[in-house]
């Protein structure tokens, strides 16, 4: 075989070997099963009832806590009684009975709303 032809055969053989090696690596990849999708669900609010404020024993001009009942079970409840204040974490008993102990205690005069955030 002439020298040019031998070189061409070697180049083609090398290219074929590289192509097969590349195919072998890509053919061995495995991809686990996965899911993608979209869903929707209604978001409804809670009804707050049986609201009861407890005044601070040391200073009855301050609100120590507020307790209330929700119409459905909740796992996280927060409340505030002053619009400009931050929310206070509440304890939940039985999923529907919440008690929020304020610290520091807001004054009765500064209380201008009862705002409740609840999630289930």
C-alpha positions as CSV (number, residue, x, y, z in Angstrom):
1,X,0.0,0.0,0.0
2,X,1.2,3.4,-0.7
3,X,2.2,5.6,2.2
4,X,-0.6,8.1,1.7
5,X,-3.2,5.4,1.6
6,X,-1.9,3.8,4.7
7,X,-2.0,7.1,6.6
8,X,-5.6,7.6,5.4
9,X,-6.6,4.2,6.6
10,X,-5.0,4.8,10.0
11,X,-6.8,8.2,10.3
12,X,-10.2,6.7,9.4
13,X,-9.6,3.7,11.8
14,X,-8.6,6.1,14.6
15,X,-11.7,8.3,14.0
16,X,-13.9,5.2,14.0
17,X,-12.3,4.0,17.3
18,X,-12.9,7.4,18.9
19,X,-16.5,7.5,17.6
20,X,-17.2,4.1,19.1
21,X,-15.6,5.1,22.4
22,X,-17.7,8.2,22.6
23,X,-20.8,6.3,21.8
24,X,-19.9,3.8,24.5
25,X,-19.7,6.5,27.1
26,X,-22.9,8.2,26.1
27,X,-24.8,5.0,25.8
28,X,-23.9,4.0,29.4
29,X,-25.6,7.1,31.0
30,X,-28.7,6.4,33.0
31,X,-31.2,9.0,34.0
32,X,-33.5,8.4,36.9
33,X,-37.3,8.8,36.5
34,X,-38.6,12.2,37.4
35,X,-41.8,14.1,37.5
36,X,-43.0,17.5,36.4
37,X,-46.4,19.0,36.6
38,X,-48.8,21.7,37.7
39,X,-51.5,21.6,40.3
40,X,-54.1,23.9,41.8
41,X,-55.9,24.1,45.1
42,X,-58.3,26.5,46.6
43,X,-57.1,28.8,49.4
44,X,-59.7,29.8,51.9
45,X,-59.5,31.9,55.0
46,X,-60.1,31.2,58.6
47,X,-63.0,32.5,60.7
48,X,-61.8,33.8,64.1
49,X,-64.3,33.6,66.9
50,X,-64.5,33.6,70.8
51,X,-61.9,36.3,71.1
52,X,-60.8,36.9,74.7
53,X,-58.2,39.4,75.8
54,X,-56.3,39.0,79.1
55,X,-55.0,42.1,80.8
56,X,-51.6,42.1,82.4
57,X,-51.9,41.4,86.2
58,X,-49.2,43.9,87.1
59,X,-50.6,46.6,84.9
60,X,-54.2,46.2,83.7
61,X,-53.6,49.0,81.1
62,X,-51.6,46.5,79.1
63,X,-52.8,43.4,77.1
64,X,-51.0,40.3,78.3
65,X,-52.5,37.9,75.7
66,X,-55.3,37.2,73.4
67,X,-57.1,33.8,72.9
68,X,-59.4,32.9,70.1
69,X,-60.9,29.9,68.2
70,X,-60.4,29.2,64.5
71,X,-63.1,27.4,62.4
72,X,-60.5,24.9,61.0
73,X,-57.3,23.3,62.3
74,X,-54.1,25.2,61.9
75,X,-50.5,24.4,62.7
76,X,-49.0,27.9,62.7
77,X,-50.8,30.9,64.1
78,X,-49.5,34.5,64.6
79,X,-51.4,37.6,65.8
80,X,-51.0,41.2,66.6
81,X,-53.2,43.9,68.1
82,X,-51.3,47.0,67.1
83,X,-51.1,47.6,63.3
84,X,-47.5,49.0,63.4
85,X,-46.2,46.1,65.6
86,X,-44.8,42.7,64.5
87,X,-46.7,39.5,64.7
88,X,-46.4,37.3,67.8
89,X,-46.2,33.5,67.6
90,X,-49.2,31.8,69.2
91,X,-49.6,28.3,70.8
92,X,-52.3,26.1,69.2
93,X,-54.3,23.5,71.2
94,X,-56.5,21.0,69.5
95,X,-55.7,22.6,66.2
96,X,-58.3,25.4,66.6
97,X,-57.7,27.1,69.9
98,X,-54.9,29.7,69.8
99,X,-53.3,31.8,72.6
100,X,-50.9,34.6,71.8
101,X,-48.8,36.0,74.7
102,X,-47.4,39.4,73.9
103,X,-43.9,40.5,74.9
104,X,-43.7,43.4,75.5
105,X,-47.3,43.8,76.4
106,X,-49.1,46.4,74.2
107,X,-51.2,49.0,75.9
108,X,-54.9,48.9,75.7
109,X,-54.9,52.4,74.2
110,X,-52.5,51.4,71.4
111,X,-54.5,48.3,70.4
112,X,-56.1,49.2,67.1
113,X,-56.8,45.9,65.4
114,X,-56.7,42.1,65.8
115,X,-54.8,40.7,62.8
116,X,-54.4,36.9,62.6
117,X,-52.3,34.8,60.3
118,X,-52.9,31.0,60.3
119,X,-51.8,28.1,58.1
120,X,-52.5,24.5,58.1
